[in-house]
Amino acid sequence: MRGFSFAVCTTAIFLFFAGCAGTNQALQTPAVALNPMPDGSPAPPPAKIPAAPGWLSPNVRSGESGPLVYAGIKGNGEVLIYSETGYNQAPIGKITSGVSAPWGLYVDKNGSLYVANQPSPHNGGTVKVYPAGSLSPSTTYSQDLYRPLYPIVDQYGDLFVGNGNAYAGGGTVVEYQAGSTNAYQVLKTPGTEVDGMDFDPEGNLYVAYRVTNDDRGLGSIEEFAPGSAQGRILGMKVHKPQGLIVDNEGDIVVAETATNTKVIAVFRPGKRRPEIRVKLPTGSDATQIAITEDESRFFVASYTDGNIYVLPYPLSKESTWTVLDQTPGQGQLQGIALSNGQVF
């Protein structure tokens, strides 16, 4: 996180998918005659050609689908792709190659998609990168990652990944400088789990963390100045934080998910108490949140009901929750990212 001069960047949606050769049908094994072996025994069947690593609908490949929403489905090990416009749609694409129990997602200014994968007995925690035009990952980050939750990239291409509390190393943020998969430095918080992260227009990094692992999940937010590994605790109390964003006015927006505190809280600059608390719909449990680059629409991924919610931004006490889409499988929705979202 080096010296930072903020610039608003736009992402060409078509570039992410142009030239992509994915299809929604598995490749078929060609019919081949099983000629006998020299000893007269039948030849073994030809090896099966593996299915393609995901698919894209024709209008996505042609760039006619408009802005896109990416949704990480933990239980299915996939990232589904939806149109940002319209409601109650079927997916128009899917990424499966290299995806394993995904949590947070991020799309950088070059259109590359970052997917944080949870660890399993056979797979350590990783972040996979899918460059423009590919349904397969080109880069894997794993050093010093212990249950990675949310990735984010600054304007220089440096990657920051927050560690959860499943293993040693929880409550930290690992920084990788652009072009390297070796950990550059590790930022430490007072917590045991790092959740949502975002940059403000001046390049300060804001990190939501949890200190307790009980039902309240009490935590706070720490601010790291550009280039510094020493943070400043901002002092507000947040309960089981998940996603976090900072808007262009410096407002901090964080999802709180404790049993009695399921809200989207908005903290004005310098304030320790939220000015606005928007209650989540009954039956929902927010994970990642995202905002469009023009800051006109606000998106929420809900784990428990699998809904992608959208609200007009700025938020208010009268904000109305609208379901953009419901992902298959009732729940397990973790990450959400926008092709025309906030970038640095």
N, C-alpha and C positions, 0 to 999 in steps of 0.2 A: 504494500500500500504506500506508494511513493507520492511525491507532490502531485496535487490534483487540481486541474482546471476543468470545471464542469461543462459538459456540452451535451445537448439533447441530440440523440442519434435516432434515426429511423431505420427500420429494417424492411428490406424488400422481401415480401412474403414469397414471391415466385422463386427467388434465388434459393430458398431453403429446399425446394422440391424439384427445381428444374433439373432435368436430366436423370431423375431418379428412376431406376429400372424396376422398383418393387412392384409386386402385383398381389392381388388378394386371393390368388389361387396357388396352391402348392404345385411345384413342378412335378410333372408326371414321369414315371420311369418308362422309357421307350420299350416297345415290344421287341424282344430279341429271341431268336430261336435258340433253344438250349441244345446245342450240338453235343454229342457224346464225347467223353474224354477218350484218350487213346486206349484205355483199358476197357472201354465200352460202358463205363458208368456215366450217368447223366452229369452234365456240367452244372455247377452251382449257379443260382440265379444272379443276375447282375446286381451290383450294389445300388441301393436306392439313392436317388438324388435328393438332398435335403430340401425341405420346404424353404421358400424365400423368407428372409427375416422381416416379415411385416408386409404391409401393402398400403397403397394410396389410391384413392378414387381418381378417375380421369380428370375431374375438374380441379383437384388439388395439383395434379401433375401439370395441368395447363395454366395454373395460376389464376383460375377464375373463381376460386372459392372465397377469396377475400381474407380478412384477418382470421387467425386460427387460435384455438384453445387447446393446450396439451394437458392431459389428465393422467396422472400416474396411479395405476390400480395395483395395490400392494399384493393382494392375494393371487391375482392372475399373472403377475410378473410381466406387465405390459404398460405402454404409454399409448393411450387412445387420443385421436386427433378429431376435433370438432370444429365446425364453423362458428365464428364468434357472433354471427348474425343469425336470427331465427331461433326457434325454441323447440324443445323436445325432438331433437334430431337423432338419427343413428350416426355412429362414428363414420368419418370419411377417410380414416387412415389408422394405422396401428404400427407401433415399433415394439419388437420383442427381442431382437438380438442384443445380448448383453444386459438385458433388464432383469433384475432379481429383487423382488419385494421393494419396489421403488418408494422413496419418501419425497423429498423436495425436488423441484425442477427449476431450471432457469434458462432463459434464452438471451444470449449476449448480443451486442450490437452488430456482429457479423452473421447472425442467424443461427449460430451453433446452439444446440440443445444440450444441457448438462443434466444428468440424472444421478441422484444419490441413491445407491443401492444398499439395503440393509445386509448385515452379515448373517450367515447361516453356518451350520456345521461344516459345510463344504465350500463356503465362499466368504472370504473376508469382506468387510465393508469397502466399497469402491465408489468413485464418481466416474461415470462414462460420458464421453463427449461425442455427439453426433453432428458432424459438420454439415453445412448446407449441401443438399443434394444427396445425402446418404441416410440409409436406414440401418446401417451398421456402425458401431463405434470406431473412432479412429484413435482415441487416446483413453488411457485408464489411469486414474489417480488412486493410490492406496496407502502410501506411506503416512504413518501416524494417524490413520483414520480408524476410529472405534465407534461403530454405529453412526455413520454420517447422516445428518438430518437435512440441512439446507445448504445448497451451494449458491454462491453469488460471485460475479466477476466485475472488477473495476474497469475504468476506461483504458488502462494499460494492458489489459488481458490477464492480470493476476487473479487467481482463483482463491476464494476463501470458503472453507467448509467447516461447519459446526459439528462437534462431536456430542452424541447422546450419552446416556448414563449406563448402557448395558455392560460396558467393560471399563477397565482402567483407561484414563485419558478423557473421561467425560468432562464436560464443562470447559472445553478448549475450542479454539478456532485455529485451523491449520491454513497457512498461506503458502501458495505455490506461485512463484513468479512465472510470467508468460514464457512459454516454450520449454518449461521444465516440469517433470513429474516428481522431482525431489522437494520435500518440504523445506521451505525457506525459513519460516519461523512459526512458532506456536504462541498464540495469544491466550492468556489465561483469565478466566472469570472466577468469581467466588462460588459459582454454581457447580452442580454435578451434571447438568445437561444444558447444552446450548440449543436454542430454538431459532426463531426467525431472525434474519439479519437484513440490513439495508444500508445504503449510503445516503447522505444528504447532499445538497448541491455543492457544498464545500469539500466533499470527499471524506468526511468523518464517517466511520463505520459504527453503526448501532447494533448491539447484540442483546437479544432477550435471553435470559437464563433462568433456571430453577435452582433453588438452594435445597428445598425439601422435596421428598418423593411421596409425600402423603397425598390425601385427597385434595388438599388446597394447592399443592405444588407451588408454594410461595416463591417468588423470584423478583427480579428487577431488570433494568436495562443498563448496559454499560456502553460508553462512548469511547472509541479509539480514534485519536487524531491521525491524519495521514502520516505514515511512516513510523508510528509509535507502537510499541508493544505494551505500553503502560496505559491502562484505561481509566476512565472516570465514571464512578457509579452515579447515575442520575437521581436515584432516590425514590422513584415511584414504586408502588407495590403492584405486581401483576400476579395473577393466579393461573397456574398451569398455562403459561404462554405457548403459543404456537407461532403462526406466521406474523411477520412484522414488515411494515413499509414506512418510509419517510417521504412525505410529499414535497413539492417544490416550495411550499411555505414553511417547511420545517416541522409540520405536525407529525407526530409519531402515532401510527395506527397499529394496534396489536390485537390479536385474537386471544381471548382468555377462555379457558375451557374447563375450569373447576366445576364441580357438581352444581354449586349455587352461584356460579359466576360465569355463565356462558354468554359472553358479550363480545362485541367489537368496540374497543375503547380507543378514544381519540385524545391524545395529550397535546396541548398547545406548547409551543417552544418555551422551555424553562419551567413548565408546570409539573408538579408531582401528582396532581389529581386529574383524572380525565374530565374534560369539559363535556364530552358526549359519550354515552354508553348505549350502543344499539344492541338490543337483546336478540339473540339468535333464535330462529324458528324452533318450535317444539320438535324434539327428536333429532336435531342436528348437532354436530360437534365439529367445529371448525378446525382445519389443519392449516394449509398454506393459503395466503391471500395474495392478490395481484391487482395492479392498477394499469389502465391503458396509458400510453405515453402522453396523451393529451390530458390525462387525469379527469376524464369525464365519466368513466365507468369503473366499478370496483367489483372484483370477483372473489368468491370464497369457495374453497373445496370443503365439503362436509363428509367426514369419515363415516359416520353412523348410518346415514340414509343414502349416501352415494350421490347426493345432489351437487351440481355446480350452480351456485347462486350468483346473481348479478344485481347490483344496486347502482343508482346514479351517484356520482361523486361531485362535490363534497357530501359526506354523510351528515344526516341530521336525525333527531329523535323520531321524526316521522318517516324515515327511510323505509321503503317497501321492498321486501325480499321477493325476488322473482326467480323461479327455477329456469335456468337456461337449458340444461340437459340433466338427465339422470344416467349415471354410468351403470353398466350391467353388473348384476351381482349384489345389489343392495348393500352398499358399504364398501369398505376397503379403499375408498378414494383418499389419497394422501396429498399428492403434489398437484399444483396447477401453475401453468406459465402461459404467457401470451406472446404471439409472434409480433404484436405491435405494443408490447408492454414497456415498462420502465427499464431503461438501459443507461449505462454510464460511460 
